[in-house]
Amino acid sequence: MVALKNSTFSIVAVYPILTQSLSFPLILWLQ
């Protein structure tokens, strides 16, 4: 249960950073 909570927290923490790092070059490339 603790491991599940930690993995969910890490996903929540990493996901915005990952999406920003992926979307930022994509936005620049599309412009």
Jmol script that loads the backbone (N, CA, C; Angstrom):
load data "model"
ATOM      1  N   MET A   1       0.844  -1.209   0.000  1.00  0.00           N
ATOM      2  CA  MET A   1       0.000   0.000   0.000  1.00  0.00           C
ATOM      3  C   MET A   1       0.884   1.267   0.000  1.00  0.00           C
ATOM      4  N   VAL A   2       1.947   1.228   0.780  1.00  0.00           N
ATOM      5  CA  VAL A   2       2.865   2.371   0.835  1.00  0.00           C
ATOM      6  C   VAL A   2       3.604   2.536  -0.492  1.00  0.00           C
ATOM      7  N   ALA A   3       3.976   1.401  -1.093  1.00  0.00           N
ATOM      8  CA  ALA A   3       4.674   1.435  -2.376  1.00  0.00           C
ATOM      9  C   ALA A   3       3.758   2.006  -3.465  1.00  0.00           C
ATOM     10  N   LEU A   4       2.490   1.634  -3.413  1.00  0.00           N
ATOM     11  CA  LEU A   4       1.512   2.137  -4.371  1.00  0.00           C
ATOM     12  C   LEU A   4       1.340   3.644  -4.227  1.00  0.00           C
ATOM     13  N   LYS A   5       1.312   4.101  -2.983  1.00  0.00           N
ATOM     14  CA  LYS A   5       1.173   5.524  -2.700  1.00  0.00           C
ATOM     15  C   LYS A   5       2.392   6.298  -3.196  1.00  0.00           C
ATOM     16  N   ASN A   6       3.568   5.727  -2.998  1.00  0.00           N
ATOM     17  CA  ASN A   6       4.804   6.370  -3.436  1.00  0.00           C
ATOM     18  C   ASN A   6       4.895   6.434  -4.958  1.00  0.00           C
ATOM     19  N   SER A   7       4.495   5.360  -5.632  1.00  0.00           N
ATOM     20  CA  SER A   7       4.545   5.343  -7.092  1.00  0.00           C
ATOM     21  C   SER A   7       3.531   6.319  -7.682  1.00  0.00           C
ATOM     22  N   THR A   8       2.356   6.413  -7.069  1.00  0.00           N
ATOM     23  CA  THR A   8       1.344   7.368  -7.518  1.00  0.00           C
ATOM     24  C   THR A   8       1.831   8.792  -7.336  1.00  0.00           C
ATOM     25  N   PHE A   9       2.496   9.058  -6.228  1.00  0.00           N
ATOM     26  CA  PHE A   9       3.038  10.385  -5.943  1.00  0.00           C
ATOM     27  C   PHE A   9       4.128  10.750  -6.939  1.00  0.00           C
ATOM     28  N   SER A  10       4.981   9.771  -7.264  1.00  0.00           N
ATOM     29  CA  SER A  10       6.074  10.023  -8.208  1.00  0.00           C
ATOM     30  C   SER A  10       5.527  10.273  -9.617  1.00  0.00           C
ATOM     31  N   ILE A  11       4.459   9.566  -9.980  1.00  0.00           N
ATOM     32  CA  ILE A  11       3.805   9.786 -11.276  1.00  0.00           C
ATOM     33  C   ILE A  11       3.208  11.193 -11.327  1.00  0.00           C
ATOM     34  N   VAL A  12       2.537  11.588 -10.255  1.00  0.00           N
ATOM     35  CA  VAL A  12       1.937  12.917 -10.174  1.00  0.00           C
ATOM     36  C   VAL A  12       3.005  14.007 -10.214  1.00  0.00           C
ATOM     37  N   ALA A  13       4.164  13.722  -9.591  1.00  0.00           N
ATOM     38  CA  ALA A  13       5.249  14.698  -9.558  1.00  0.00           C
ATOM     39  C   ALA A  13       5.967  14.793 -10.896  1.00  0.00           C
ATOM     40  N   VAL A  14       6.163  13.658 -11.555  1.00  0.00           N
ATOM     41  CA  VAL A  14       6.952  13.604 -12.797  1.00  0.00           C
ATOM     42  C   VAL A  14       6.121  13.957 -14.031  1.00  0.00           C
ATOM     43  N   TYR A  15       4.831  13.615 -14.016  1.00  0.00           N
ATOM     44  CA  TYR A  15       3.989  13.783 -15.197  1.00  0.00           C
ATOM     45  C   TYR A  15       3.934  15.211 -15.734  1.00  0.00           C
ATOM     46  N   PRO A  16       3.718  16.246 -14.899  1.00  0.00           N
ATOM     47  CA  PRO A  16       3.720  17.625 -15.426  1.00  0.00           C
ATOM     48  C   PRO A  16       5.065  18.040 -16.006  1.00  0.00           C
ATOM     49  N   ILE A  17       6.147  17.602 -15.370  1.00  0.00           N
ATOM     50  CA  ILE A  17       7.494  17.918 -15.869  1.00  0.00           C
ATOM     51  C   ILE A  17       7.724  17.240 -17.225  1.00  0.00           C
ATOM     52  N   LEU A  18       7.275  15.996 -17.325  1.00  0.00           N
ATOM     53  CA  LEU A  18       7.432  15.233 -18.554  1.00  0.00           C
ATOM     54  C   LEU A  18       6.618  15.850 -19.687  1.00  0.00           C
ATOM     55  N   THR A  19       5.371  16.210 -19.405  1.00  0.00           N
ATOM     56  CA  THR A  19       4.512  16.796 -20.432  1.00  0.00           C
ATOM     57  C   THR A  19       5.010  18.172 -20.864  1.00  0.00           C
ATOM     58  N   GLN A  20       5.533  18.962 -19.911  1.00  0.00           N
ATOM     59  CA  GLN A  20       6.092  20.269 -20.253  1.00  0.00           C
ATOM     60  C   GLN A  20       7.325  20.129 -21.128  1.00  0.00           C
ATOM     61  N   SER A  21       8.205  19.199 -20.763  1.00  0.00           N
ATOM     62  CA  SER A  21       9.446  19.008 -21.511  1.00  0.00           C
ATOM     63  C   SER A  21       9.170  18.442 -22.904  1.00  0.00           C
ATOM     64  N   LEU A  22       8.058  17.714 -23.055  1.00  0.00           N
ATOM     65  CA  LEU A  22       7.688  17.188 -24.369  1.00  0.00           C
ATOM     66  C   LEU A  22       6.914  18.214 -25.192  1.00  0.00           C
ATOM     67  N   SER A  23       6.033  18.963 -24.558  1.00  0.00           N
ATOM     68  CA  SER A  23       5.162  19.893 -25.282  1.00  0.00           C
ATOM     69  C   SER A  23       5.876  21.177 -25.675  1.00  0.00           C
ATOM     70  N   PHE A  24       6.858  21.589 -24.879  1.00  0.00           N
ATOM     71  CA  PHE A  24       7.560  22.846 -25.156  1.00  0.00           C
ATOM     72  C   PHE A  24       8.309  22.832 -26.496  1.00  0.00           C
ATOM     73  N   PRO A  25       9.134  21.811 -26.789  1.00  0.00           N
ATOM     74  CA  PRO A  25       9.772  21.746 -28.110  1.00  0.00           C
ATOM     75  C   PRO A  25       8.757  21.547 -29.234  1.00  0.00           C
ATOM     76  N   LEU A  26       7.685  20.841 -28.928  1.00  0.00           N
ATOM     77  CA  LEU A  26       6.643  20.596 -29.930  1.00  0.00           C
ATOM     78  C   LEU A  26       5.947  21.893 -30.324  1.00  0.00           C
ATOM     79  N   ILE A  27       5.657  22.747 -29.346  1.00  0.00           N
ATOM     80  CA  ILE A  27       5.050  24.057 -29.597  1.00  0.00           C
ATOM     81  C   ILE A  27       5.995  24.937 -30.414  1.00  0.00           C
ATOM     82  N   LEU A  28       7.271  24.920 -30.051  1.00  0.00           N
ATOM     83  CA  LEU A  28       8.267  25.697 -30.799  1.00  0.00           C
ATOM     84  C   LEU A  28       8.400  25.198 -32.231  1.00  0.00           C
ATOM     85  N   TRP A  29       8.339  23.872 -32.385  1.00  0.00           N
ATOM     86  CA  TRP A  29       8.479  23.262 -33.710  1.00  0.00           C
ATOM     87  C   TRP A  29       7.262  23.561 -34.596  1.00  0.00           C
ATOM     88  N   LEU A  30       6.080  23.580 -33.981  1.00  0.00           N
ATOM     89  CA  LEU A  30       4.856  23.838 -34.737  1.00  0.00           C
ATOM     90  C   LEU A  30       4.754  25.301 -35.168  1.00  0.00           C
ATOM     91  N   GLN A  31       5.345  26.194 -34.383  1.00  0.00           N
ATOM     92  CA  GLN A  31       5.351  27.601 -34.764  1.00  0.00           C
ATOM     93  C   GLN A  31       6.428  27.842 -35.807  1.00  0.00           C
TER      94      GLN A  31
END
end "model"
wireframe off; spacefill off
backbone 0.3
color backbone group
